[in-house]
Amino acid sequence: MPTARSIPAILLAAALIGLAAGRPQPAAPATDTTLPLLTTLGKAPAAALLSRAQPEPPPGARTLRHQASPVAAQLSAQQSPPSRPARPKFTVPSPRPYLHFARTGPSLTRADHFRVGSITKTFIATVVLQLAAEHRLSLSDPVEHHLPGLIRGPGIDGRTITLRALLTHTSGLYDFAADTKGAVPLTPALAVRTALTHPAAPASRWTYSNTNYVVLGMVIERVTGNSYATEAERRILRPLHLTGTSFPGARTTLPSPHGRAFTGSGRDITALDPRVAGAAGELISTLADLNRFYTALLSGRLLPAPLLREMLNTRPAHGHYGMGIYPHKLPCGTTVWGHNGRIAGSYVRTAATRDGRRVITFRVNTDKLADPALEPALLTAQFCPRAP
């Protein structure tokens, strides 16, 4: 029998339970039906996903927006003229996001660290665009301006290739990884020299090339005096508290916790020299960190609005690609933005709505899905409303 002292506590607990029960809960995600197909039809050893959805605030409510990172705040101040202080407004906190984790197959956990491959490119592009916002470089700069003499080859010249062309994969530079198959560690200079042994693609044609982002990593170092890893850590990882994300350099191991990674033939390749990819794909991250990064990027926390629009402009790449990010239109008409990443032993895909309010990252612990149609099917399950 409850005592008189315990009765108020019981009433309070009942009230809290009632409030929790009153909060609308989303239906079981359609992705839970699609995810197991990555291991059955897709032949992956294991797969996992984490989705994030920010509920809409109540009608008429003025919500408290996420505070911009110190770097983004500084960039905005440089872009905007001084103005009178805004009058204080009463706000309510934004509703907490819905998070959903699912996995299939053995050994993968929500907190695992894994290699994200070409998703690294979104981080590199963000740093370059921040430097443009600070007027430390221009997207119209020729590569020669920052790296004199680096690019000279058959039909290609660094004096005619702009940083914008590198960012949008319209430079014509050959992909060095087509020669190395992602298995040979190279210095950035050697990766470029490998690319220059091949003829260039026609000017302005969109041709995806890892060499472009290796060169951008070299540009970041030349402009700032720091490595691209140091700049990304200072500008992105620390302000967003991406504590599970790192640039490993030459370190071949993954931070704990982590699962195992396998080639398509089943060989364990968990230990890997990240210099096979460098600035084009060396990053290590987690499901939660990738979702947090793309949410921050697309909601405007990392770049001033004009440069975010420039990043999402796909016209230079004929609709295929922006700058370190690309769109994908789903059957329901929704367009999502993000990137995929493939490196030995890992395939990852992050996609988000244009405002960053809904985002999903899924991964498999091998570098290829046997059925390529499974990726768009999973994105459709996440972002397209189901028929009643």
BELSULMO-V277162 format. One record per residue. N is the residue number from 1. OMEGA is omega as a letter, one per 30 degrees, with the letter a starting at -180 (NA if undefined). BURIAL is + if it has 24 or more other ideal C-beta (glycine too) atoms within 12 Angstrom, else -. Layout:
n | omega | burial
N | OMEGA | BURIAL
N | OMEGA | BURIAL
This chain:
n | omega | burial
1 | a | -
2 | l | -
3 | l | -
4 | a | -
5 | a | -
6 | a | -
7 | l | -
8 | l | -
9 | l | -
10 | l | -
11 | l | -
12 | l | -
13 | l | -
14 | l | -
15 | l | -
16 | l | -
17 | l | -
18 | l | -
19 | l | -
20 | a | -
21 | a | -
22 | l | -
23 | a | -
24 | a | -
25 | l | -
26 | l | -
27 | l | -
28 | a | -
29 | l | +
30 | l | +
31 | a | +
32 | l | +
33 | a | -
34 | a | +
35 | a | +
36 | l | +
37 | l | +
38 | l | +
39 | l | +
40 | l | -
41 | a | -
42 | l | +
43 | l | +
44 | l | +
45 | a | +
46 | a | +
47 | l | +
48 | l | +
49 | l | +
50 | l | +
51 | a | +
52 | l | +
53 | l | +
54 | a | +
55 | l | -
56 | l | -
57 | l | -
58 | l | -
59 | l | -
60 | a | -
61 | l | -
62 | a | -
63 | l | -
64 | a | -
65 | l | -
66 | l | +
67 | l | -
68 | l | -
69 | l | +
70 | l | -
71 | a | +
72 | l | +
73 | l | -
74 | l | -
75 | l | +
76 | l | +
77 | l | -
78 | a | -
79 | a | -
80 | l | -
81 | l | -
82 | l | -
83 | l | -
84 | l | -
85 | l | -
86 | l | -
87 | a | -
88 | l | -
89 | l | -
90 | a | -
91 | l | -
92 | l | -
93 | l | -
94 | l | -
95 | l | -
96 | a | -
97 | l | +
98 | l | +
99 | l | +
100 | l | +
101 | l | +
102 | l | +
103 | l | +
104 | a | +
105 | a | +
106 | l | -
107 | a | +
108 | l | +
109 | a | +
110 | a | +
111 | a | -
112 | l | +
113 | a | +
114 | l | +
115 | a | +
116 | l | +
117 | a | +
118 | l | +
119 | l | +
120 | a | +
121 | l | +
122 | l | +
123 | a | +
124 | l | +
125 | l | +
126 | l | +
127 | a | +
128 | a | +
129 | l | +
130 | l | +
131 | l | +
132 | l | +
133 | l | +
134 | l | +
135 | l | -
136 | l | +
137 | l | +
138 | l | -
139 | l | +
140 | l | -
141 | l | +
142 | l | +
143 | a | +
144 | a | -
145 | a | -
146 | a | +
147 | a | +
148 | l | -
149 | a | -
150 | a | +
151 | l | +
152 | a | -
153 | a | +
154 | l | -
155 | a | -
156 | a | +
157 | a | +
158 | l | +
159 | a | -
160 | l | -
161 | a | +
162 | l | +
163 | l | +
164 | l | +
165 | l | +
166 | a | +
167 | a | +
168 | a | +
169 | l | +
170 | a | +
171 | a | +
172 | l | +
173 | l | +
174 | l | +
175 | a | +
176 | a | +
177 | l | +
178 | l | -
179 | a | -
180 | a | +
181 | l | -
182 | a | +
183 | a | -
184 | l | -
185 | a | +
186 | l | +
187 | l | -
188 | a | +
189 | l | -
190 | l | -
191 | l | +
192 | l | +
193 | l | -
194 | l | +
195 | a | +
196 | l | +
197 | a | -
198 | l | -
199 | l | -
200 | l | +
201 | l | +
202 | a | -
203 | l | -
204 | l | -
205 | l | -
206 | l | +
207 | a | +
208 | a | +
209 | l | +
210 | a | +
211 | a | +
212 | a | +
213 | l | +
214 | l | +
215 | l | +
216 | l | +
217 | l | +
218 | l | +
219 | l | +
220 | a | +
221 | a | +
222 | a | +
223 | a | +
224 | a | +
225 | l | -
226 | l | -
227 | l | +
228 | l | +
229 | l | +
230 | a | -
231 | l | +
232 | l | +
233 | a | +
234 | a | -
235 | a | +
236 | a | +
237 | a | +
238 | l | -
239 | a | +
240 | a | +
241 | l | -
242 | a | +
243 | l | -
244 | a | +
245 | a | +
246 | l | +
247 | a | +
248 | a | +
249 | l | +
250 | a | -
251 | a | -
252 | a | -
253 | l | -
254 | l | +
255 | l | -
256 | f | -
257 | l | -
258 | l | +
259 | l | +
260 | l | +
261 | a | +
262 | l | +
263 | l | +
264 | l | -
265 | l | -
266 | a | -
267 | l | -
268 | a | -
269 | l | +
270 | l | +
271 | a | -
272 | l | +
273 | a | +
274 | l | +
275 | l | +
276 | a | +
277 | l | +
278 | a | +
279 | l | +
280 | a | +
281 | a | +
282 | a | +
283 | l | +
284 | a | +
285 | l | +
286 | l | +
287 | a | +
288 | a | +
289 | l | +
290 | l | +
291 | a | +
292 | a | +
293 | a | +
294 | l | +
295 | a | +
296 | a | +
297 | a | +
298 | l | +
299 | l | +
300 | a | +
301 | a | +
302 | a | +
303 | l | +
304 | a | +
305 | a | -
306 | a | -
307 | l | +
308 | l | +
309 | l | -
310 | l | +
311 | a | +
312 | l | +
313 | a | +
314 | a | +
315 | l | -
316 | a | +
317 | l | +
318 | l | -
319 | a | -
320 | a | -
321 | l | +
322 | l | +
323 | a | +
324 | a | +
325 | l | +
326 | a | +
327 | l | +
328 | a | +
329 | a | -
330 | a | -
331 | a | -
332 | l | -
333 | l | -
334 | l | -
335 | l | +
336 | a | +
337 | l | +
338 | a | +
339 | l | +
340 | l | +
341 | l | +
342 | l | +
343 | a | +
344 | l | +
345 | a | +
346 | l | +
347 | a | +
348 | l | +
349 | l | +
350 | l | +
351 | a | +
352 | l | +
353 | a | +
354 | a | +
355 | l | +
356 | a | +
357 | l | +
358 | a | +
359 | l | +
360 | l | +
361 | l | +
362 | a | +
363 | l | +
364 | a | +
365 | l | +
366 | a | +
367 | a | +
368 | l | +
369 | a | +
370 | l | -
371 | a | -
372 | a | -
373 | a | -
374 | a | +
375 | l | +
376 | l | +
377 | l | +
378 | l | +
379 | l | +
380 | l | +
381 | a | +
382 | a | +
383 | a | +
384 | a | +
385 | l | -
386 | l | -
387 | a | -
388 | NA | -
